[in-house]
């Protein structure tokens, strides 16, 4: 083997070794990135699961609140109707009493005249 062949072979071996070293470094980086991505994916899936549970819980709470609100509004409406009827009856009775008192006062006034 000539000196030139030895130099070229040595340079080729160094290049090959550098290529292998760089390939190993890149594989190590890819492995680290893959582990990090898997970890992030697991965290995201866990967070998404918790978020879904939270949303379901909120939905249940809102449905219950809506039902309770509708029930309370219906009850308040019935109570208001009863109050309006009672107030109307009381005002009618008061009006009748005022008319009787007015009539009595007019009769008294005529009797005194």
Protein Blocks (a to p, Z undefined) as FASTA:
>chain_A
ZZklmmmmmmmmmmmmmmmmmmmmmmmmmmmmmmmmmmmmmmmmmmmmmmmmmmmmmmmm
mmmmmmmmmmmmmmmmmmmmmmmmmmmmmmmmmmmmmmmmmmmmmmmmmmmZZ
